[in-house]
Amino acid sequence: MGRLSFSLNDGRIWLDDQRMLLIHAKSLGALRHEMIDAFGLDAARGLLTRMGYRAGVIDAQMARKVRSTTSSKNMFVVGPQMHCLEGVGHSEVVRLDFDVERGTHYGEFVWTHPIEDEEHIRHFLIGADPACWMQTGYASGFSTEFMGRPVLYREVECLSMGHPACRIVGKVVEDWGDEAADDLRFTMPGMFAVADAQRASNRIEVLLSPDESAIAAGHPVGVSPSFNTAMQMLRRVAPTQATVLFLGESGVGKEVFARTLHRLSHRGDKPFIALNCATIPEQLVESELFGAERGAFTGATQSRLGRFERADGGTLFLDEVGTLSISAQSKLLRVLQEGEIERLGDSQTRQVDVRVVAATNVDLRAEVRKGNFREDLFFRLNVFPILIAPLRDRHEDIPLLMTHFLARFNQRHARRIKGFTQRAVDAMLSYDWPGNIRELENVIERGVILAANEGAIDKQDLFTSGERFSEQRYALDNQGKIVRADEATLARNAPPVVEDDRMFARIDKLLHGAAENAEPVSIEEFETVLLKRAVEKTRGNLAAAARLLGITRPQMVYRLKSRGIMHDSDQN
Ligand SMILES: [Zn+2]
């Protein structure tokens, strides 16, 4: 079952690792109504079906990742459960037979209280067509992603058609005859257009598993708005000759973006040459860039091509361009202006046709003001800047990157790790990633190596070197109250407080009896009982518990931890 959590201070809701949105059923109904009026029934149906389809795909990815250790049947049932948790209605299995390896699938479910029918009937009364579009799309998306091949669900009975309940049936696309053509058109328009079922099924697999194809090609991976903005800009500028400047912290993947830019450009079949200006000793930068004639400097025993000449016809990527010396900057500027280079120790100029793509993690404008970077070069490079956001600002990309690197390192290290535990997912999501994607990549590689083979990666396999976590997670406690995640865990994990009557008896003797009859009472022990009682009385509300004892919340946490009543892991 998915886990719903509310992050109150920044207004976010999570279902496991996916950001969710709570909207009014009636506003969805109104949107539906307007869409039908504006675009017609078919177009509206297609749009909503595919919106549901997308949600199903995401939930299937989540189900696979989180429940990787259970049987595939149990894993599949997570779909309908999540859907129920998302508020769209309750479903009951009538029949479910599938075999992921053989690629067979038959599913039949009955829905009660589907949200879409309620809204559809409110606006359109009973009609001849089924109305649970998003839900049916969801079932198709979930099953297709889960099975790794196209599965189509159709709503064969519907409340909106006057039936007592809604009934959906799902089969592999090839197993449906012509009767499914309409539903296929709404659900998978791309597939509908492709006659050959086998070809279609390969195609849809490619479309649905961008992760695997991305591994081979080294594509950037992400779904967040800032990622999409960067990709959109990249696609737009790729076919031009414009100089592109990637901005962003270390480790955000600027080189991956640069490679993609190159691949999408007309120069895609020509060389892509990268140079990290910061890693080359200053006295060698110029010969690296422009080449050197024999004898140009000590050690130059033969003429060699610079990166510009090697990149001729293609793209030269200059990472950390802000570290170039002023003299190298001047020469770079000249190449950008004239399109020609001069090897070190050579007076001849050579024409080169190179698109320069640069990247920097420093504020070049500030470097210009300080006199460390030539202003004219800055303007030359800054024609088309693309900002790659740090990972902490694109939370939504983390799950996708986790799957991506898991597949990569499974392959590289010949491991068969199935996924991540809930604790691991939580930890990944509440960590700030100062080293960005590079750090995440390293952490997952470590996890793949440390975790038991065929098992799931747990938190301790990932974080072993004292990483600090933010403490801003919220969750629902057992009574459905929103509390800080650490408190929810504490209330759930803390063993019921066993009253230490004997200790109170000893205190009583100490206070009221004669000294010779008194048994020793340790202050430590007394404090432990007080702490436990306060937490119990306030049902895990640490701030309230602290108030009862006249201390601050951090003091309370410190004491609970030092007494072993609370653990570090409870706080993450
Ligand atoms: Zn229905």
Residues whose N, C-alpha, C, O or C-beta is under 5 A from the ligand:
A	BS01	ZN	D117 A131 C132 E157 C158 L159 S160 C166
